[in-house]
Amino acid sequence: MISRLEETAQEVFDPEIHLACEPPTKKFTLEDLNLQPSPTSTKIAATLPFPILSLEGVRAYRRALFSQEVLHHCGGSPAPGTLTLRNAASFSSFISDFWSHPKTTQLLSEAADVPLKIVMSTEIGHTNIQTKGGSVSEMVSQLNVEPQTTKVPLTDEDRAYDPLKGSSIIPWHYDSYPYVCVLMLSDTEGMLGGETYIKTGDGVSLKVEGPKLGSGVVLQGGEVEHLAARSMGVSERITTITSFCADLPRVYDSSYITNLRWYSDRPTLYKQWTEYRLEKMKREIEHLQEQIALSPTLSDLSQVQKFAQDQLSYLKRTARQLIPIEDCESIAEKYGPVRNAFNLWEKAQTVMGFEQRVAIVTPHNWQQGNDLWTDLIETQLAIQAGRTIESQRGRFKWTKERQYCMGDELLRQGLPEIFLSWLDATGMYRPLTL
């Protein structure tokens, strides 16, 4: 039986052989979860796991994923025991063809009850691998094309694990893009954990069972807050994820690339992000043109005014996410990982004299002339009007007694790199990190 990596070769994707097209037995709507819809949301929040790949499809996908070219170009390790493969579709025609095939798109679109479109090629098949090893080479040595069936004995501590009280793979969060499909490439027989928990509108956490080998779930992760429970009892856990947006006119997605800038190839990410966003705007313009062409006159000017406001907002978010590459690099060199920005902000708000320290940073001594200061004023006015505010971490209404400030605005927009620079200007960064 072929199993070792060096003995494998990719093959051509064939939906008749590799797909296992079965619809999900249950879907959860936003209404089911007591969640209010937004202008950027669609009806279905999540599905139960459903078959996507046949066993032959799983093997072929793993062969493609574990090819030397993909491992060489796409492998990275954020922590011991965790291997990530990113941008695999650029080095594997099988992975690219599988996710982009019309039958795959149809299956996932029917699961979501809306036509779906892949956001960009770098987001095809992002893969997370949990296995043994402290380095990339050690983890790669553990990989086989055949899904591993070796079980790891569970301890009493493992059996008592509660992801809502203890640690999780990924804590409560929103995804970078509207929809994700999470596909399981490992044998989960005997696995404990691995579920997704969704925060409902009434505060109760809904548990969605994890997918089995070859199955996947569709989640509107950009709109619903969720976490991923740790998995135990198995020697490997491999999930591959592709991000989508709803391919519908006048549905503006809530995407951010905040979580991607620090570990992606930024020139590639920025190019594809900009193309993806401009393509959406192009289609919106064409859609409005088609509507206007159907009428001999244009009497409803509010339609055009609303359209212009939507485009301005969408374009501004697109541009704000493009932090100059040299700035990202210099900030990372000076302050280290940006992942701790939110924790630092929580601590900063408990510092004595917090509001006085915040007030000393003005447009005259930090980021003079930057449009972010205008953004801050606009958000403050929206808060005064009692409006719900969109943010990289979901929608909110400002309820704190203190004034909304630049630190809040930078994190709202998903700009932790710039936030660290601002926090340093307040004089609070160094004491908080000692």
C-alpha positions, 0 to 999 in steps of 0.5 A, spaced: 500 500 500 502 506 498 503 511 504 510 514 504 510 521 502 516 520 497 512 514 493 506 519 492 504 523 485 498 527 484 493 526 480 487 529 476 481 531 480 475 527 477 468 529 481 465 522 479 471 519 483 473 524 488 467 527 490 461 524 495 456 529 494 451 529 500 447 535 502 447 536 510 442 533 514 441 540 518 442 547 517 442 552 522 439 559 521 441 566 524 434 566 526 435 559 529 440 562 533 437 568 535 442 572 532 440 579 528 441 579 521 446 584 518 447 588 511 453 583 510 449 577 512 445 571 509 440 566 512 444 560 514 449 560 520 452 553 520 451 546 517 452 539 521 457 535 517 456 532 511 460 528 506 464 532 501 470 527 499 470 520 498 475 515 501 479 516 494 478 523 494 481 524 501 487 520 499 488 524 493 487 530 497 493 528 502 497 526 496 497 533 493 497 536 500 504 532 502 507 533 495 514 535 496 513 542 492 507 543 497 511 542 503 517 546 501 513 552 499 507 552 503 509 549 510 510 553 516 509 552 524 506 557 529 507 552 535 510 545 536 506 540 534 502 544 529 504 545 522 500 549 517 500 549 509 498 555 506 497 557 499 497 550 497 493 551 491 498 555 487 502 548 487 497 543 486 492 543 481 488 537 484 487 542 490 485 548 486 481 544 481 477 540 487 475 547 490 474 551 484 470 545 480 463 547 479 460 541 482 464 542 489 461 549 488 454 547 487 454 542 493 457 548 498 452 553 495 446 549 496 449 547 503 449 555 504 443 556 501 446 562 497 451 562 491 458 562 494 465 564 490 472 563 493 475 569 495 482 569 492 486 563 491 491 564 497 485 562 501 484 555 498 486 549 502 489 553 508 491 547 512 492 546 519 495 539 522 496 537 529 501 532 529 508 530 533 514 534 533 517 540 535 520 542 528 517 543 521 521 537 518 520 533 524 512 534 523 513 532 516 516 526 517 510 523 521 505 524 515 502 519 511 498 519 505 493 513 509 489 517 514 493 514 521 488 510 525 493 510 531 489 512 538 492 516 544 490 514 550 486 519 554 487 521 561 482 523 566 484 530 565 482 529 557 476 526 559 474 532 563 476 537 558 471 543 557 473 548 551 468 553 554 472 553 561 479 551 559 483 552 553 481 551 545 485 551 539 482 557 537 478 562 542 472 566 541 473 569 534 470 571 527 473 569 521 476 573 516 471 572 511 464 571 510 464 563 509 468 557 510 468 550 509 472 546 514 474 539 511 476 533 515 482 529 512 483 525 518 480 519 521 476 521 527 474 515 530 475 515 538 477 522 538 475 527 543 473 534 542 474 537 535 467 540 535 465 548 533 461 552 538 457 558 536 455 563 541 448 564 540 444 571 541 441 569 548 448 567 550 448 559 550 453 556 546 451 551 541 455 545 540 456 543 532 459 536 532 466 536 528 466 532 521 468 525 520 473 523 515 471 526 508 466 530 511 466 538 512 461 543 515 459 550 512 460 556 517 458 563 516 464 565 520 465 572 519 458 573 522 457 568 527 462 568 533 465 561 534 471 557 537 474 550 536 475 545 541 481 542 542 481 534 539 484 529 543 485 521 543 488 521 536 495 521 533 493 526 527 488 531 526 488 535 519 483 540 517 483 544 510 479 550 510 477 554 504 474 561 505 468 564 501 463 570 500 456 570 497 456 571 490 450 576 490 449 583 488 448 588 494 451 583 499 457 587 501 462 582 505 465 584 512 472 581 510 478 583 514 485 581 513 487 582 520 489 575 522 493 574 515 498 579 515 502 577 520 503 570 517 502 571 509 506 573 504 504 580 504 505 582 497 501 576 494 496 577 499 495 585 498 495 583 490 489 578 491 485 582 496 485 588 492 483 584 486 478 581 490 475 587 493 475 591 486 472 585 482 466 586 487 465 593 486 466 592 479 460 587 479 456 592 483 457 597 478 455 593 473 448 591 477 446 598 478 447 600 470 443 594 469 437 596 473 438 603 471 438 601 464 431 598 465 428 605 466 427 610 461 428 616 467 432 616 474 427 619 479 429 615 485 436 618 487 436 615 493 438 609 490 444 612 487 446 616 494 446 609 497 450 606 492 455 611 493 455 610 500 456 603 500 462 603 495 465 609 499 465 604 505 467 598 502 473 601 498 475 605 505 475 598 508 479 595 503 485 600 503 485 601 510 487 593 511 493 595 506 498 597 511 505 598 508 509 592 508 515 596 510 511 599 516 509 591 518 516 589 518 518 595 522 513 594 527 514 587 528 521 588 529 520 593 534 514 590 538 514 583 536 508 579 535 501 583 534 497 577 536 497 580 543 494 587 541 487 586 544 490 583 551 495 589 552 489 593 550 485 590 556 490 591 561 492 598 558 484 600 560 486 598 568 492 603 568 491 609 573 491 615 569 489 611 563 484 617 560 490 622 561 495 618 557 490 617 551 489 624 551 496 626 550 496 623 543 493 628 538 494 629 530 499 634 532 504 629 535 502 622 532 500 620 525 499 627 523 495 628 517 493 621 517 485 619 515 485 615 521 483 621 525 477 622 521 475 615 521 475 616 529 471 622 529 466 619 524 465 613 529 464 617 535 459 621 531 456 614 530 456 612 537 453 619 539 447 617 534 446 610 538 448 606 532 451 599 531 458 599 530 461 594 525 468 592 527 473 586 525 471 583 532 463 583 530 458 588 531 457 592 537 454 598 541 458 603 545 456 602 552 463 604 556 462 610 560 469 613 558 470 616 551 471 612 545 478 613 543 484 612 537 486 605 541 478 603 540 478 605 533 485 602 531 482 595 533 475 596 531 478 596 524 483 590 525 489 594 525 493 592 531 500 593 528 498 601 528 495 600 535 502 598 538 505 604 535 499 608 538 500 605 545 507 606 545 506 614 544 501 614 550 507 611 554 503 605 556 506 600 552 513 599 555 510 598 562 505 593 560 510 589 557 515 588 562 
